[in-house]
Amino acid sequence: MLAVKDEAGGLSFLVHPDLRKYVREEDRDYLDSLLEDFSERAKLDSEALFQQLCSLAVGPLIPCQVGELLAEYPQLMELSARFVLV
């Protein structure tokens, strides 16, 4: 998953199009619920959600790279070109 801030401060989420292949069946409902929650919370306070996601240390989602500019991460930028908006 990739959380992307736009110039206006809005937050969008991009995921690998085959995400469901990589998530165990018993965890899919939880992940779907989590992504839905992220989308709703991003509308209310995108900056607080972004900061929370950047600082996760436990749980099913742990950031492997955190930054403000996607262009600073060429490998991630290339991979994310295939991602889709959730």
C-alpha positions as CSV (number, residue, x, y, z in Angstrom):
1,M,0.0,0.0,0.0
2,L,1.1,3.5,-0.8
3,A,-0.3,6.6,0.9
4,V,0.0,9.6,-1.3
5,K,-0.5,13.2,-0.3
6,D,-1.6,15.7,-3.0
7,E,-0.7,19.4,-3.2
8,A,-3.9,20.3,-1.4
9,G,-3.1,18.0,1.5
10,G,-5.5,15.3,0.5
11,L,-4.5,11.7,1.1
12,S,-5.1,8.8,-1.3
13,F,-4.2,5.1,-1.1
14,L,-2.8,3.0,-3.8
15,V,-2.5,-0.8,-3.6
16,H,-1.0,-3.5,-5.7
17,P,-3.7,-4.7,-8.1
18,D,-3.1,-8.3,-6.9
19,L,-3.2,-7.4,-3.2
20,R,-5.8,-10.0,-2.4
21,K,-3.5,-12.7,-3.7
22,Y,-0.9,-11.8,-1.0
23,V,-3.4,-11.6,1.9
24,R,-4.6,-14.8,3.6
25,E,-8.2,-15.5,3.1
26,E,-9.0,-15.2,6.8
27,D,-7.4,-11.7,6.8
28,R,-9.2,-10.2,3.8
29,D,-12.2,-8.9,5.5
30,Y,-10.0,-7.2,8.1
31,L,-7.9,-5.6,5.4
32,D,-10.9,-4.5,3.4
33,S,-12.3,-2.9,6.6
34,L,-9.0,-1.2,7.3
35,L,-8.7,0.3,3.9
36,E,-12.3,1.6,4.1
37,D,-11.5,3.1,7.5
38,F,-8.4,4.8,6.1
39,S,-10.4,6.3,3.2
40,E,-13.0,7.7,5.6
41,R,-10.4,9.0,8.1
42,A,-8.4,10.6,5.3
43,K,-11.4,12.8,4.5
44,L,-11.6,13.9,8.1
45,D,-8.0,14.5,9.1
46,S,-5.6,13.4,6.4
47,E,-2.5,14.8,8.1
48,A,-3.1,12.9,11.4
49,L,-3.8,9.7,9.5
50,F,-0.6,10.1,7.4
51,Q,1.5,10.7,10.6
52,Q,-0.1,7.6,12.2
53,L,0.7,5.4,9.2
54,C,4.3,6.7,9.1
55,S,4.8,5.7,12.7
56,L,3.2,2.3,12.8
57,A,5.5,-0.3,14.6
58,V,3.1,-3.2,15.2
59,G,0.2,-4.8,13.5
60,P,-0.6,-6.0,10.0
61,L,0.7,-2.9,8.3
62,I,4.2,-1.7,9.0
63,P,5.9,0.9,6.8
64,C,9.1,-0.2,5.1
65,Q,9.8,3.3,3.7
66,V,8.4,6.6,4.8
67,G,8.8,9.9,3.0
68,E,7.1,13.0,1.7
69,L,8.3,12.8,-2.0
70,L,7.8,9.7,-4.0
71,A,10.4,10.8,-6.5
72,E,13.0,10.3,-3.8
73,Y,12.3,6.5,-4.0
74,P,12.8,5.5,-7.6
75,Q,12.2,1.7,-7.0
76,L,9.0,2.4,-5.2
77,M,7.9,5.0,-7.8
78,E,8.4,2.3,-10.5
79,L,6.5,-0.3,-8.6
80,S,3.7,2.0,-7.7
81,A,3.0,2.8,-11.4
82,R,1.0,-0.4,-11.4
83,F,-0.9,0.3,-8.2
84,V,-4.6,1.2,-8.2
85,L,-6.6,3.7,-6.2
86,V,-8.7,2.3,-3.3
